[in-house]
Amino acid sequence: MFLAFYVIIYGYWILSGTGIIDGQGKPIGSDFLGYWTASKIILAGNPSDVYDHIKLFSMEESISGIRYLVPVNYPPTYFLMVAPLSLFPYLPSLAIWLVSTLLLFLYVIWRIAPHSATIWLALAFAGTFQNIIHGNNGFLSGAILGAGLLSMERFSFIGGVILGFLTYKPHLAILIPVMLIAGRYWRALAGMITTTLSLILISSFVFGQETWFLFINNIPYALKILETSALPLFQMPTVFAAALLIGTDPLIAKILHGATAFAALVVTVWFWFKKSPLFLRASALILGILLFTPHACTHDLAILALPLAWIGWQIHSDERLPREMIILPICWVIPLFSVPIAFLTKLQITPFILLCFLLIVFRMLRRYQT
C-alpha cells in the first residue's frame, strides 16, 4: 500500500511539472541539483568554484531556470563520487544515481535480513521514499555503513576500509572510529584510517590542495546556515533543529542537543565496549549517529533501515524479544509523517522516537551479552 502511494505521489509530481521542475515548483530530485552542478564545475576544471556559493548558485539557477539554491558542503572526497554525474543529462543522471545506489542499499539490507519480503519492505520504507524525492545520498550512506559493519565480523580490516568511505559525510562518520576504539577493533580502525587518508591524498592530487583549504574555510558557513534556521528545520530530525523549531534560543538548543548527543555516545560506547552481538552493536551505532549529529535531513533517515532490518530479523528468528518492539513500525513510517507534523505543529518528534528505539535496544543488551 505504501509503495503504491509513493509511486502515485512521486509520479504525479513529475508528470505535473515541466522539464526538470516538478509539480511543486522544485527541481526533480531537488538536492541532486547541487551534485549535478558540482559535477559540471569539476569537469570544467574549476573544482574550487564548488565552494564559491555565488558561482555555484548562479549555475544552479541557470540549469534549473528557477531560484532554488542547494549548497554543496561536502569535502573534496565526495567530488570523486559525483564528478561523472554531468556526463549525462540531468534526469538520466538522476535515475542512474538513484538506481545504482538503491541497488547497493537493497543488497546490503537483504544480506542483513535474507527474506523474500525484505526488498519490498525496504522499498516501502518511508526513508527510502524521502531519499528518492530529494535525490540524495542516503542509499550510499546506508550501503557503506551496512556493508562495512557486516564485513567486520569476518574481515575486520576490509570492514574498516569500507567504513572509511563514509567520511565523505563526516557528520555521519565521526562516531565510527570512537566505537572501533571502544570495541578494540584495531584492524578495522586501521582499515578506516587507510581509506580516509587515501581518499584525502587522491582528492588532493585530482582536485588540488586548495579545495581542502576552501572546504575547511567553508565549515563556519555550513554551521551558520544551521544556527540561523536558514535550512527548513521541519525537515531536520535532530534535537538541535527540533529545539530551534519551537523557538528555543540557539545556545539553549546547543545545550539540549549536546546533552542528548553525550547520552547517545555513552550508551553506544557501552554496546561496543561489551562487544555485544552485531545486530545490537550495529543498531546502537546507527541510532547513535542520528542522535549525535546536529545536522541531518529526512533523506538521512534512509540509514534507519539498517537497525530496522537487524532488529526485525532477530524478531523473526527469536520470539523472546520484548513487546516494546512496536517501535519498529513507528520508525518505519516516521520519515513520512514527521515532516508534515513538524511543519503544522512545530514539533519534530523524530529525535524522541530514535531515543526510545535506542533505549529499547539497550534493554535488549542484557539478554544477548556474550
N, C-alpha and C positions, 0 to 999 in steps of 0.2 A: 504493500500500500504506500509506504513512504517513498519507495523507489519510483513508483509511478507518479507520485505527487511531484517529486523533484524534476522528473523528465518533463512533465507538463508545464511547470512553472518556468524552468530554465528555457525550454523550447519557446514558450510564449515571449519571454524577454528578448530572445534573439530574433525571432521572426517578426516581432512588432517594431524592431529598430531599423536603422538604416546604416549600411556599411559596417563599420566596426563599432558603432554605437548601438546599445541595446534599447529596449523599450523604456527603461528607466532614465535614459539620457546619460548613461555612463559607458565607458569603453567595455566591450565584452571581455570578461576576464580582467577586471579593472586593474589589479596590481601588476598584471603581466605587461601592461603598457610600459612600466618602468624598466622591466627586464629587457624587453624588445628594443626600447630606445637606447638603453645602455649598450646593448649589443651593436647597434648601428654606430654609436660613438666609438666603441672599441675597435670595430672593424675599419673605421675611417682613420684609425691610427692616433686617436686622441683619448686614451683611457682616462687621463687625469680630468677630463671635462665631465666625467660622470659625477664628480664631487662638486662641480660648479653648478649650483642649483639654477642660476639664471639660464645657462646654456641648456641644461637638462630639461627644465620646464618648458623652455621655448620650443625645443624639438618635440617634446611630448605633445604640446598644443598643436604644432604643425602636422603631426601624424594623426591625431585623433580628430582635429578640427574643432575641439571644444577645450575650455579651460578646466582640465581635470589633472591635477598635479600629483605625481607619485614620486616621492624621494627614494633614492637608492642608497641606503645607509649600511650596505654590506662591505666587508673587507674585500680587497682585491682577489682573494682566493675564489670568491664567488664569480668573478669575471671569467675564470676558467670554465665554469659550468654554463654560463649564459651567453658567452661570446658568439657561438654559432647560431643563435636563435634568429637573427635577422637575415640569415642566408635564405630564409623562406618568407613569403608574405605573412602578414600579421596573423590572420586567422588560421592558416595551415600550421604555422609555427606554434600557436597556442594549442592546437589539437595535438601536435607531436609532443609538446612539453607535458601536457596533462596525461595523455595516454601512456607515454613511456614511464613517467614517474608513478602513475597509478598502478601499472602492471607490476613494477618492483614492489610497491607498497602492498598490493594484494598477495603477492607471492610470500612476502615475509609474514603477513597476517595468517596465511594458510599454514605456513611452517609452524607457527605458534599453536594454532588450533586446526589440525588437519581433519576437517569435517566437511561434508558436502554443502552444508548450509553456511559455512564461514564466508565464502566470497559474496554471497547475496546479502548477508548481514553487514559485511564491510561496505558494500556498495550503497546499502540503505542507511548507513550510519550518517547522522546529521553533520558530523565533522567532515565527512567526505564531500557532501554537498557544498558546505561552506568553502572548502578549498577549491572546488571546481568553479564556483561562481566568481571567486576572486582571482583565479588563475595563478595561484601562489605556489609555494614550495613545501606545503605541509606533507605531501606524499613523499617527497625526497627526504625530509627530516625523519619521517616515520620509518622509511625503508632503511636509512642509515642506522638509526637507533636500534630498531628491531634486529637487523642483521648482525650488528656488532655485538649486541647482548647475547643473541643465540650462539654466535660463533665462540664466545668466550669460554663456554663450558668445555669444549674440546680443543680449541685452538686459541689459546689466550692472546698470543701476540697478534694473530690475524684479526681477532675481535677488536683489539685496540686500534689496529691500523684502520679498520672500517669506521670505528667511532671517531677517529681523528678527522674524518671528512665533515663531521657536523660542526667543526669550528668555522665553517662558512657562515654560521649563525651563532656567534659567540654567546649570546644571552641564553641559548638553549644548551650549549655545550659546557658551560662553566662549572656545573656541579659534577660532571663525569669524572675528571681527574681526582676530585676530592673523594668520591666513592671508591675509586680504584685504590687509592691510598688506604682508605678505611678498611677495605676488604683484603688488603695486601695482595692485590693483583698486579704485581710488579711487571710481568711480561706485557700485560695489556696496557699498562701505563707507558711502557717503553714503545709499544706499537703506536699508541695515540700520539706521543711526542714525535715519533719518527714521521708520521703522516703530516702533522701540523707544521713541523719545520720544513718538510719537503714542499708543501704547498706554498709556504711563505717564500722560499727560495725560488720556486718555479714562477710564481706570480710576479716576484720582483724582477726576474730576468725577462719575462714576457712583456710585462706592462710598465716596468721601470720602478725604481725605488721610490720615486716621487709619489706614486699612488698610495703607498703606505703612509707617508707623512701626511698626505691630504686626508686619508681615511681617519687617522688619529686626530687631526685637527677638526674633523667633521663630527666627532663624538659629542662635543658640547652642544652642537646644533640639534643632534638627534635627541639628546636629553631635554633640551629646551622646548622642542615641539611637544614632548610628552608632558612636561610640567605645566605648560601654558594651555593645555587642553586643546591644542591645535588639531589633534587627531580625534576621530569620532570615538569618544570614551565608551559609548554604549556597545561598541564592537570589541572592546578590550576586556577579556576575562581575568583581570588581575586585581589584587586588593588595592593597589595604588590607584588604578583607574576607577575602581568602584567607589573609593573614598572621595576622589575628585568629582565624580559624577553627582554625588549628593551635596556638593558644595563645601567639602572639607578644605581647610587651609592646606596648601601643598606641604608644609612642614609636618603637620599632623598626619597627612596621608603617607608621607615617607616613614614616619614612626610606626604607624599601623602596619604598613607593608613590611617594614624591617622586622617587626616582632613576628609576623606570620612567616616570613622567609626564614628567620632563625629557627622557629619551631619546626618548620618543614625540613630544614637542614639537619637538625638534631635527630629527628625521627628517621630520616633516610639514612644518615650515617650509621644509626644503630642497626638497621637491616643489613647493611654491608659489613659492618664490623662483626656481627654474629654469623655472617656467611649463611644467611637464610636461603631457602630454595629459590631457584631462579625466578619462578613466577611471582614470588613475593618481592624479591630484591629488585627485579626489573620494574615491577609495577610501582613500587615505592619511589624509585628513581624518577620515573616519568611524571608521576604526580608531584613529586618534589620539585622538578624542573618548572612545571606550570605554576606552582605556588611561589617559587623563589624569584622568578624573573618579574620585573615591574613592567616589561614591555612584551606583550603578546596580543595577538588578534584572534578572531574566531577561526581563521584558517589554521592556526597553530594547534587548535584542538583536534586536528586530524590525528596527532600522535596519541590522543586519548584512546584510540582504537587498540593500541598495544596492551595496556593493562586490562581493558575490557576483554580482549581475546585471551590473555593469560589467565585471568581470574575466572572468566566464563568457561574456559576449557577445564580448569580444575573443578569447577562445579559439576560439569558434565561427567568428570571422572570420579568424583568423591562427594557423596551426599552429606558429609559431616559438616560442610561449611555453614556458617550462621545465616539466619533468616535476614539479617541486615543487607544481604546481597540484592535487595530491592534497589540498592544504589546503582546497579548495573544498567537497568533500563532507563533510569533517570539520567545517567551520564550519556547514554546512547542518544537521547533526544535533546539534551541541554544545549548543544551548539546551535540548534534550530530555534529554540524558544527563548534563549537568554537575551538575544538581540532585541526582539520586539518588547520583551518585558522591561529591559533596561531603557529602551527608547521611550516607552509610555510611562513608566513609573520612576525612572531614575535609580532603580535598584538593580545592580548587577549581582545576580545570585550565584554565578558560576564558581567563584572562589570558595564560597561556603560549601557547595556540592563537592568540589575537589578535596577540600579539607576533610569532609565527612568520609569520603572514599578512602583517603589516606589513613584516617584513624581506624576505619573498619579493617583495612589491610593490616594495620599494626596489631589489632586484636587477634588476627589470624596467626600471627607470628608464634604465639605460644603453642599452637597445635602442630606446627611444622618445623620447629627448630631441629637442626641436625646436630 
